[in-house]
Amino acid sequence: MGDQPLRIVIVGGVAGGASAATRARRMNERAQIVMFEKDRHVSFANCGLPYYLGGEIEDREKLLVAKPELFEKRFNIDVRTRQEVTSIDRPRKVIAVVNHRTGETYELGYDKLILAPGASPIVPPIEGVDAANVFTLRNVEDVDRIKSYLDVTKPERAVVIGAGFIGLEMVEQLHGLGIETRLVELVDQVLPPLDSEMAHLLQEELEAHGVDLHLGDGIKEVRTVDGLADSVVLNSGTVLGTDLVIMGVGVRPNVKLAVDAGLALGETGGVLTNAYGQTDDADIYAVGDVAEYEYGPTGAMMRVPLAGPANRAGRTAGEHAASGKADASTPVYGTAIARVFGLAAGMTGLSRKLAERLGVEARSVTVLANQHVGYYPGAKQMVLKLIYEPGTGKVLGAQAVGADGIDKRMDVIATAMRFGATVRDLAGLDLAYAPPYGAAKDPVHMAAFAACNELDGHVKVLDPGADLTGLQALDVRSAGEVAKTPFPEAAGPVHIPVDELRGRLDELDPSKPTVVTCASGLRSYVACRVLVQNGFADVYNLAGGVTMRTHALAGRELSYGGA
C-alpha cells in the first residue's frame, strides 16, 4: 500500500477483539485500526452477566468494560457497532460488511485481519425453543431481555438446561431471587468437566439449597401456551412446569467466516492458529472462542473457550499484526473456577476422565484438608485432587472443591504446570503461611506428598470408586465414625482403629491384598506403612477415604482402571 498506513481490521470485540485492538494501537501509533461488532456493545463483562441478573452487580453500566467512545478517543480506533462482516475475499484482501442500522453494504480492504467473532449458544432444534420466555445468555442484549422479563412478569418457576458454568451460575442467581429452580443436564453429573466424585460434592450443595436436579436426562420439547413456555418435557417423559427457561447447553464457535474463506479448522472445530494467532493465511489471525490453542497437558491443539486465554491471545495477535513481532503465546490449561452457593469448584489441566478419553496415562491422589490451620477460627475443609503422570510425576491437572481458598490452590498448580513441574516440585514449593491464610503444610503440599509417596513405592493408591472385590478391607477409623458411616461396598471390613493397629495385626491375613481406609486417607496412609513394614505384601490406600468413596459411588461414572 505504499506510504499508506497499515490497516488492521478486527472482526468482533469483547475479550479477544478488544484486547487485540488496544494492543495493536500501543504497538503502532500510525496504523489504521477498524473494529467491527455486529451487536451494540463492543466490550462487556460477559462473565458478570448472571451476577447482574441476580442483583449482586447492581449497576448495569459496570458490565460495559469499554464503550466505543473510549476506543475512539483514547486509542484512535474506528469502532463500527451494529455492522457485520459477512465475507472475506482473501485474494483481494477485502471484507464485505453490512450495516444493520442502515441496510447499507460495502467493502473494506485490510492489510492484517483479526477474527474474534466468538461463539454462539447452542440451542437444541426442538419444538418450543422459540418461545418468548426461552432465553440464552451470551451478551448484554440477552441479559437485558431476561432482566426485563424478570422485572415485569415476576416468574415463580424456572428451568435451567445445562449444568456447566453458565447453568450453575444462573441456578444460583435465580434461586437467590426466590424463584423455584430446576436444573437439567444430559450427562449424569453437574459441571461435566469435573471428575464425577468431585462433581457430587456440588450436587449435594445444590440439593441442600432445594434445587431440583434432573441429571442424565435431556430435553425433548418445550410446551407453550400463547407463545410462552409453559413446561419442559424431558427425554424420560418427566414434565417440568415453568415460567422461564434458560438454555445453558454450551457454545459453538462462529467459524462460518473462516470456513467460507477457506481457512483451516482444527480437530476440535476451532480455527487453527500458531503461537502468534496466525491462521494458515499469515495475514489473518483468529483469537478467542473461535480459535484453537495449544493445550498444555497434551501439546495438542484444542478449543478452550475461556476469557483469560481470549484476552492473552488477543494481546499477542494485536501486537504481531501491528509490528510483525510478539512473544509467542504460551499453552493454555483450561484453568477455571465456579461458585455454587457456599462452595467453589476449581480445575486446571486434565481431569482423570479426560485423560482416559484422550488415552493419556495418569494417576491421581485426593486429600481432604483445611484451607488454613484448624486451630484458627473459620477453618473449612477442601477436597483437592492432583493428577500426574506415572513414573515422571509430571503434574497433569488438579481439581478442588471447598468453601474457601480454592482459587489460590488452582492458581499455584496452574502456574507450576506452566513450567513443567512435577509433584516433587509442588512438594518443595515455598508458600506463604500465617494462621489466617494457610498452613505450614498447605493442601497443595499434602497432595504432592501423597503423590510422591505413591511414586516412591511407599504406598499403593486405589481410586475412590474402585471395585474392592477380593480385597481384605481394613477400616482404621474410630468406632463412632464407623457406626455413623460404614465402609461402603467393602466385603466384611475389619475395624481396627489406627492407634491399636500394631497390637492387633494378628486379626488380619498378611497374604491377602489389603485396602485400607479412614475418613480422608491420612490415617489410612499411616496404617498402610505399618502393614507394609510388618510383612503385608500388597497394601492399598483408598484415595480420599470413606468420604470420597461415598461421593464416587454416588456419582458412579468412575472407571480409571482401578489400581
SEDO-251417 format. One record per residue (C-alpha): residue number from 1; x, z, y. Coordinates in steps of 0.2 Angstrom, whole numbers, plus 5000, padded with zeros to 4 digits. Layout:
REM SEDO-251417
(r NUM (X Z Y))
...
REM end
This chain:
REM SEDO-251417
(r 1 (5000 5000 5000))
(r 2 (5015 4998 5011))
(r 3 (5015 5010 5026))
(r 4 (4998 5016 5022))
(r 5 (4997 5035 5017))
(r 6 (4995 5039 4999))
(r 7 (4976 5040 4994))
(r 8 (4971 5054 4982))
(r 9 (4953 5053 4976))
(r 10 (4946 5068 4967))
(r 11 (4930 5067 4957))
(r 12 (4922 5084 4956))
(r 13 (4926 5101 4964))
(r 14 (4923 5119 4958))
(r 15 (4939 5126 4949))
(r 16 (4949 5111 4944))
(r 17 (4945 5098 4958))
(r 18 (4946 5111 4972))
(r 19 (4962 5118 4966))
(r 20 (4969 5100 4965))
(r 21 (4964 5095 4982))
(r 22 (4971 5110 4991))
(r 23 (4987 5110 4981))
(r 24 (4989 5091 4985))
(r 25 (4987 5094 5003))
(r 26 (5000 5108 5004))
(r 27 (5012 5097 4995))
(r 28 (5009 5081 5005))
(r 29 (5003 5083 5023))
(r 30 (5001 5064 5026))
(r 31 (4991 5060 5011))
(r 32 (4973 5054 5012))
(r 33 (4963 5066 5001))
(r 34 (4945 5062 4997))
(r 35 (4935 5074 4986))
(r 36 (4918 5069 4979))
(r 37 (4905 5081 4972))
(r 38 (4888 5075 4966))
(r 39 (4880 5091 4969))
(r 40 (4878 5101 4986))
(r 41 (4891 5114 4983))
(r 42 (4909 5109 4981))
(r 43 (4917 5126 4977))
(r 44 (4907 5140 4970))
(r 45 (4910 5155 4958))
(r 46 (4900 5149 4943))
(r 47 (4906 5164 4933))
(r 48 (4897 5175 4946))
(r 49 (4880 5167 4944))
(r 50 (4872 5179 4931))
(r 51 (4878 5194 4941))
(r 52 (4869 5187 4957))
(r 53 (4853 5184 4947))
(r 54 (4854 5202 4941))
(r 55 (4857 5209 4958))
(r 56 (4875 5216 4956))
(r 57 (4880 5202 4968))
(r 58 (4868 5204 4982))
(r 59 (4874 5191 4994))
(r 60 (4872 5173 4988))
(r 61 (4884 5167 5001))
(r 62 (4898 5176 4992))
(r 63 (4896 5164 4977))
(r 64 (4902 5150 4989))
(r 65 (4920 5151 4987))
(r 66 (4924 5137 5000))
(r 67 (4912 5127 5010))
(r 68 (4916 5108 5014))
(r 69 (4919 5114 5032))
(r 70 (4934 5124 5026))
(r 71 (4941 5110 5016))
(r 72 (4939 5098 5031))
(r 73 (4946 5110 5045))
(r 74 (4960 5119 5036))
(r 75 (4966 5106 5024))
(r 76 (4960 5090 5032))
(r 77 (4951 5085 5016))
(r 78 (4937 5072 5017))
(r 79 (4923 5081 5006))
(r 80 (4909 5070 5001))
(r 81 (4895 5080 4993))
(r 82 (4879 5073 4985))
(r 83 (4890 5057 4982))
(r 84 (4893 5052 4964))
(r 85 (4907 5042 4957))
(r 86 (4899 5030 4944))
(r 87 (4913 5020 4938))
(r 88 (4932 5017 4938))
(r 89 (4940 4999 4939))
(r 90 (4957 5003 4933))
(r 91 (4965 4986 4936))
(r 92 (4959 4986 4954))
(r 93 (4962 5004 4956))
(r 94 (4944 5006 4964))
(r 95 (4930 5018 4961))
(r 96 (4911 5014 4963))
(r 97 (4901 5028 4972))
(r 98 (4883 5031 4975))
(r 99 (4877 5041 4990))
(r 100 (4862 5051 4984))
(r 101 (4857 5056 5002))
(r 102 (4855 5038 5007))
(r 103 (4855 5027 4991))
(r 104 (4870 5018 4998))
(r 105 (4883 5011 4985))
(r 106 (4901 5007 4990))
(r 107 (4918 5006 4983))
(r 108 (4934 5015 4987))
(r 109 (4952 5012 4982))
(r 110 (4964 5025 4976))
(r 111 (4982 5027 4973))
(r 112 (4980 5043 4962))
(r 113 (4964 5048 4954))
(r 114 (4960 5066 4948))
(r 115 (4945 5068 4937))
(r 116 (4937 5085 4937))
(r 117 (4918 5082 4933))
(r 118 (4917 5097 4922))
(r 119 (4904 5099 4908))
(r 120 (4886 5099 4907))
(r 121 (4875 5112 4897))
(r 122 (4869 5107 4880))
(r 123 (4850 5106 4879))
(r 124 (4844 5103 4862))
(r 125 (4832 5087 4860))
(r 126 (4817 5097 4855))
(r 127 (4799 5097 4862))
(r 128 (4795 5108 4877))
(r 129 (4813 5109 4884))
(r 130 (4807 5100 4900))
(r 131 (4795 5114 4904))
(r 132 (4797 5121 4922))
(r 133 (4802 5138 4916))
(r 134 (4816 5132 4904))
(r 135 (4832 5134 4913))
(r 136 (4851 5131 4911))
(r 137 (4864 5140 4921))
(r 138 (4879 5129 4927))
(r 139 (4878 5128 4946))
(r 140 (4871 5135 4962))
(r 141 (4856 5124 4961))
(r 142 (4852 5131 4944))
(r 143 (4854 5149 4950))
(r 144 (4843 5146 4965))
(r 145 (4829 5139 4954))
(r 146 (4830 5154 4942))
(r 147 (4831 5166 4956))
(r 148 (4815 5158 4964))
(r 149 (4806 5159 4948))
(r 150 (4810 5177 4945))
(r 151 (4805 5182 4963))
(r 152 (4789 5173 4963))
(r 153 (4782 5175 4945))
(r 154 (4789 5192 4940))
(r 155 (4791 5187 4922))
(r 156 (4789 5201 4909))
(r 157 (4797 5192 4894))
(r 158 (4812 5181 4892))
(r 159 (4821 5172 4878))
(r 160 (4839 5168 4879))
(r 161 (4845 5154 4867))
(r 162 (4864 5156 4863))
(r 163 (4874 5172 4861))
(r 164 (4890 5165 4869))
(r 165 (4897 5171 4886))
(r 166 (4883 5165 4897))
(r 167 (4869 5170 4885))
(r 168 (4876 5188 4884))
(r 169 (4878 5189 4902))
(r 170 (4861 5183 4905))
(r 171 (4853 5195 4892))
(r 172 (4862 5210 4901))
(r 173 (4856 5205 4918))
(r 174 (4838 5201 4913))
(r 175 (4837 5217 4904))
(r 176 (4843 5226 4920))
(r 177 (4828 5218 4929))
(r 178 (4816 5226 4917))
(r 179 (4812 5210 4908))
(r 180 (4809 5212 4889))
(r 181 (4823 5200 4882))
(r 182 (4825 5192 4865))
(r 183 (4842 5183 4860))
(r 184 (4843 5169 4848))
(r 185 (4859 5162 4840))
(r 186 (4861 5149 4827))
(r 187 (4876 5157 4819))
(r 188 (4874 5174 4811))
(r 189 (4883 5184 4825))
(r 190 (4884 5186 4843))
(r 191 (4899 5180 4853))
(r 192 (4904 5167 4839))
(r 193 (4922 5166 4844))
(r 194 (4925 5184 4838))
(r 195 (4928 5189 4820))
(r 196 (4911 5195 4813))
(r 197 (4916 5213 4811))
(r 198 (4921 5214 4829))
(r 199 (4905 5205 4835))
(r 200 (4895 5218 4825))
(r 201 (4900 5231 4837))
(r 202 (4892 5221 4851))
(r 203 (4877 5218 4841))
(r 204 (4874 5237 4839))
(r 205 (4876 5239 4858))
(r 206 (4863 5225 4861))
(r 207 (4851 5233 4849))
(r 208 (4854 5251 4856))
(r 209 (4848 5243 4873))
(r 210 (4832 5236 4865))
(r 211 (4837 5218 4864))
(r 212 (4828 5209 4850))
(r 213 (4841 5199 4841))
(r 214 (4837 5183 4830))
(r 215 (4854 5179 4823))
(r 216 (4857 5164 4810))
(r 217 (4841 5156 4817))
(r 218 (4839 5141 4828))
(r 219 (4826 5135 4840))
(r 220 (4814 5122 4833))
(r 221 (4802 5119 4848))
(r 222 (4796 5126 4865))
(r 223 (4777 5128 4866))
(r 224 (4770 5125 4883))
(r 225 (4754 5129 4892))
(r 226 (4750 5119 4908))
(r 227 (4768 5114 4909))
(r 228 (4776 5131 4907))
(r 229 (4785 5138 4891))
(r 230 (4773 5150 4883))
(r 231 (4783 5153 4867))
(r 232 (4798 5148 4857))
(r 233 (4797 5143 4839))
(r 234 (4812 5146 4828))
(r 235 (4818 5137 4813))
(r 236 (4812 5152 4802))
(r 237 (4795 5150 4809))
(r 238 (4796 5165 4820))
(r 239 (4786 5163 4836))
(r 240 (4793 5172 4851))
(r 241 (4781 5174 4866))
(r 242 (4789 5172 4883))
(r 243 (4788 5169 4901))
(r 244 (4805 5162 4904))
(r 245 (4818 5153 4893))
(r 246 (4837 5152 4897))
(r 247 (4847 5139 4887))
(r 248 (4865 5145 4884))
(r 249 (4869 5134 4869))
(r 250 (4886 5128 4876))
(r 251 (4893 5114 4886))
(r 252 (4898 5096 4883))
(r 253 (4912 5088 4893))
(r 254 (4907 5075 4906))
(r 255 (4918 5061 4899))
(r 256 (4907 5046 4902))
(r 257 (4918 5040 4917))
(r 258 (4934 5042 4907))
(r 259 (4926 5033 4892))
(r 260 (4919 5019 4902))
(r 261 (4936 5017 4910))
(r 262 (4945 5016 4893))
(r 263 (4954 5032 4894))
(r 264 (4959 5041 4878))
(r 265 (4950 5056 4871))
(r 266 (4957 5069 4860))
(r 267 (4951 5076 4844))
(r 268 (4940 5090 4852))
(r 269 (4931 5077 4863))
(r 270 (4940 5080 4880))
(r 271 (4951 5068 4890))
(r 272 (4968 5068 4883))
(r 273 (4982 5074 4895))
(r 274 (5000 5078 4896))
(r 275 (5008 5093 4904))
(r 276 (5005 5087 4922))
(r 277 (4987 5082 4919))
(r 278 (4990 5064 4917))
(r 279 (4979 5053 4906))
(r 280 (4986 5038 4897))
(r 281 (4984 5030 4914))
(r 282 (4998 5038 4924))
(r 283 (4989 5036 4940))
(r 284 (4973 5045 4933))
(r 285 (4973 5064 4930))
(r 286 (4960 5075 4921))
(r 287 (4958 5093 4924))
(r 288 (4945 5107 4920))
(r 289 (4932 5107 4907))
(r 290 (4933 5088 4904))
(r 291 (4951 5089 4898))
(r 292 (4961 5094 4883))
(r 293 (4976 5106 4885))
(r 294 (4990 5111 4873))
(r 295 (4983 5126 4863))
(r 296 (4997 5139 4862))
(r 297 (4995 5147 4845))
(r 298 (4995 5130 4836))
(r 299 (5003 5117 4848))
(r 300 (4988 5106 4846))
(r 301 (4978 5098 4860))
(r 302 (4960 5105 4862))
(r 303 (4947 5109 4875))
(r 304 (4947 5127 4882))
(r 305 (4933 5127 4895))
(r 306 (4938 5142 4905))
(r 307 (4940 5145 4924))
(r 308 (4958 5151 4923))
(r 309 (4965 5135 4914))
(r 310 (4955 5124 4925))
(r 311 (4962 5132 4941))
(r 312 (4980 5131 4935))
(r 313 (4978 5113 4928))
(r 314 (4971 5108 4945))
(r 315 (4985 5115 4954))
(r 316 (4998 5106 4943))
(r 317 (4989 5089 4944))
(r 318 (4987 5090 4963))
(r 319 (5005 5094 4966))
(r 320 (5011 5080 4954))
(r 321 (4998 5067 4961))
(r 322 (5004 5071 4979))
(r 323 (5023 5072 4976))
(r 324 (5027 5065 4960))
(r 325 (5034 5081 4953))
(r 326 (5027 5098 4947))
(r 327 (5031 5112 4935))
(r 328 (5024 5107 4918))
(r 329 (5008 5116 4913))
(r 330 (5010 5130 4901))
(r 331 (5000 5131 4885))
(r 332 (4983 5140 4886))
(r 333 (4977 5154 4874))
(r 334 (4959 5155 4877))
(r 335 (4960 5172 4884))
(r 336 (4943 5178 4889))
(r 337 (4933 5194 4891))
(r 338 (4914 5198 4892))
(r 339 (4904 5213 4897))
(r 340 (4889 5218 4886))
(r 341 (4881 5233 4893))
(r 342 (4893 5248 4890))
(r 343 (4906 5238 4881))
(r 344 (4918 5224 4884))
(r 345 (4924 5212 4872))
(r 346 (4941 5203 4874))
(r 347 (4950 5189 4865))
(r 348 (4966 5179 4866))
(r 349 (4973 5166 4854))
(r 350 (4967 5164 4836))
(r 351 (4954 5174 4828))
(r 352 (4956 5176 4809))
(r 353 (4941 5164 4806))
(r 354 (4948 5151 4817))
(r 355 (4965 5152 4809))
(r 356 (4956 5150 4792))
(r 357 (4947 5135 4799))
(r 358 (4962 5127 4806))
(r 359 (4972 5130 4790))
(r 360 (4984 5142 4799))
(r 361 (4991 5156 4788))
(r 362 (4988 5173 4797))
(r 363 (4987 5191 4793))
(r 364 (4979 5205 4804))
(r 365 (4978 5224 4807))
(r 366 (4965 5234 4815))
(r 367 (4967 5250 4824))
(r 368 (4955 5262 4832))
(r 369 (4962 5271 4847))
(r 370 (4958 5279 4864))
(r 371 (4961 5269 4880))
(r 372 (4971 5284 4886))
(r 373 (4976 5301 4879))
(r 374 (4962 5310 4871))
(r 375 (4966 5327 4880))
(r 376 (4962 5319 4897))
(r 377 (4944 5318 4901))
(r 378 (4935 5302 4898))
(r 379 (4944 5296 4883))
(r 380 (4934 5282 4875))
(r 381 (4938 5273 4858))
(r 382 (4943 5255 4857))
(r 383 (4945 5244 4842))
(r 384 (4960 5232 4843))
(r 385 (4963 5218 4830))
(r 386 (4980 5210 4830))
(r 387 (4983 5193 4822))
(r 388 (5000 5187 4817))
(r 389 (5010 5175 4806))
(r 390 (5016 5182 4789))
(r 391 (5034 5183 4787))
(r 392 (5039 5180 4805))
(r 393 (5027 5192 4813))
(r 394 (5024 5180 4827))
(r 395 (5008 5185 4837))
(r 396 (4994 5173 4835))
(r 397 (4980 5182 4843))
(r 398 (4970 5198 4847))
(r 399 (4953 5204 4849))
(r 400 (4947 5221 4856))
(r 401 (4930 5229 4859))
(r 402 (4928 5245 4869))
(r 403 (4921 5254 4884))
(r 404 (4937 5253 4895))
(r 405 (4954 5246 4895))
(r 406 (4950 5230 4886))
(r 407 (4957 5218 4899))
(r 408 (4973 5227 4900))
(r 409 (4977 5225 4882))
(r 410 (4972 5207 4881))
(r 411 (4982 5203 4896))
(r 412 (4998 5212 4889))
(r 413 (4996 5202 4872))
(r 414 (4992 5186 4880))
(r 415 (5007 5187 4891))
(r 416 (5018 5192 4876))
(r 417 (5011 5177 4866))
(r 418 (5016 5165 4881))
(r 419 (5034 5170 4877))
(r 420 (5033 5168 4859))
(r 421 (5033 5187 4855))
(r 422 (5032 5194 4838))
(r 423 (5024 5211 4833))
(r 424 (5041 5219 4834))
(r 425 (5042 5213 4852))
(r 426 (5025 5221 4855))
(r 427 (5031 5237 4847))
(r 428 (5045 5238 4859))
(r 429 (5036 5235 4875))
(r 430 (5039 5247 4889))
(r 431 (5021 5250 4896))
(r 432 (5015 5261 4910))
(r 433 (5010 5278 4904))
(r 434 (5001 5293 4913))
(r 435 (4987 5303 4905))
(r 436 (4973 5295 4916))
(r 437 (4979 5277 4911))
(r 438 (4986 5276 4894))
(r 439 (4996 5285 4880))
(r 440 (5014 5285 4876))
(r 441 (5009 5276 4861))
(r 442 (4997 5263 4868))
(r 443 (4984 5254 4857))
(r 444 (4995 5239 4858))
(r 445 (5009 5249 4851))
(r 446 (4999 5256 4837))
(r 447 (4993 5239 4832))
(r 448 (5011 5232 4832))
(r 449 (5017 5247 4822))
(r 450 (5004 5244 4809))
(r 451 (5009 5226 4808))
(r 452 (5027 5230 4807))
(r 453 (5023 5242 4793))
(r 454 (5014 5228 4783))
(r 455 (5028 5215 4786))
(r 456 (5042 5228 4781))
(r 457 (5033 5232 4765))
(r 458 (5029 5250 4769))
(r 459 (5010 5246 4766))
(r 460 (4999 5233 4760))
(r 461 (4984 5230 4771))
(r 462 (4966 5224 4765))
(r 463 (4954 5216 4777))
(r 464 (4939 5227 4781))
(r 465 (4927 5217 4771))
(r 466 (4937 5213 4756))
(r 467 (4930 5214 4738))
(r 468 (4936 5230 4731))
(r 469 (4931 5226 4713))
(r 470 (4944 5233 4701))
(r 471 (4952 5244 4713))
(r 472 (4954 5263 4712))
(r 473 (4946 5269 4728))
(r 474 (4953 5284 4737))
(r 475 (4944 5292 4752))
(r 476 (4955 5304 4762))
(r 477 (4943 5310 4775))
(r 478 (4935 5327 4776))
(r 479 (4920 5332 4765))
(r 480 (4909 5332 4781))
(r 481 (4914 5314 4785))
(r 482 (4911 5308 4768))
(r 483 (4894 5316 4767))
(r 484 (4889 5308 4783))
(r 485 (4896 5290 4780))
(r 486 (4901 5286 4761))
(r 487 (4914 5274 4757))
(r 488 (4903 5258 4757))
(r 489 (4904 5246 4742))
(r 490 (4918 5255 4733))
(r 491 (4915 5259 4715))
(r 492 (4916 5278 4711))
(r 493 (4928 5283 4725))
(r 494 (4939 5298 4723))
(r 495 (4938 5310 4738))
(r 496 (4954 5320 4742))
(r 497 (4957 5325 4760))
(r 498 (4974 5318 4766))
(r 499 (4981 5336 4768))
(r 500 (4978 5340 4750))
(r 501 (4984 5324 4743))
(r 502 (5001 5329 4737))
(r 503 (4994 5343 4727))
(r 504 (4981 5333 4718))
(r 505 (4990 5317 4713))
(r 506 (4985 5320 4695))
(r 507 (4967 5316 4699))
(r 508 (4972 5298 4702))
(r 509 (4979 5284 4690))
(r 510 (4996 5278 4697))
(r 511 (4995 5262 4685))
(r 512 (4979 5256 4694))
(r 513 (4979 5246 4710))
(r 514 (4973 5258 4723))
(r 515 (4964 5255 4740))
(r 516 (4964 5270 4752))
(r 517 (4953 5273 4767))
(r 518 (4949 5285 4781))
(r 519 (4939 5283 4796))
(r 520 (4951 5272 4805))
(r 521 (4966 5268 4794))
(r 522 (4978 5280 4801))
(r 523 (4976 5295 4789))
(r 524 (4975 5282 4775))
(r 525 (4991 5275 4780))
(r 526 (4999 5292 4778))
(r 527 (4991 5293 4761))
(r 528 (4997 5276 4756))
(r 529 (5015 5281 4760))
(r 530 (5013 5297 4749))
(r 531 (5006 5287 4735))
(r 532 (5020 5273 4736))
(r 533 (5034 5286 4735))
(r 534 (5026 5295 4721))
(r 535 (5026 5281 4709))
(r 536 (5010 5271 4713))
(r 537 (5015 5253 4712))
(r 538 (5000 5244 4720))
(r 539 (4993 5253 4735))
(r 540 (4982 5245 4749))
(r 541 (4977 5252 4766))
(r 542 (4960 5247 4772))
(r 543 (4961 5240 4789))
(r 544 (4950 5249 4802))
(r 545 (4945 5261 4788))
(r 546 (4926 5265 4784))
(r 547 (4922 5262 4802))
(r 548 (4926 5244 4802))
(r 549 (4921 5241 4784))
(r 550 (4904 5246 4789))
(r 551 (4904 5233 4803))
(r 552 (4912 5220 4792))
(r 553 (4899 5222 4778))
(r 554 (4885 5221 4791))
(r 555 (4892 5205 4798))
(r 556 (4895 5198 4780))
(r 557 (4904 5182 4787))
(r 558 (4922 5188 4782))
(r 559 (4932 5179 4769))
(r 560 (4950 5178 4775))
(r 561 (4956 5178 4757))
(r 562 (4956 5197 4754))
(r 563 (4973 5205 4751))
REM end
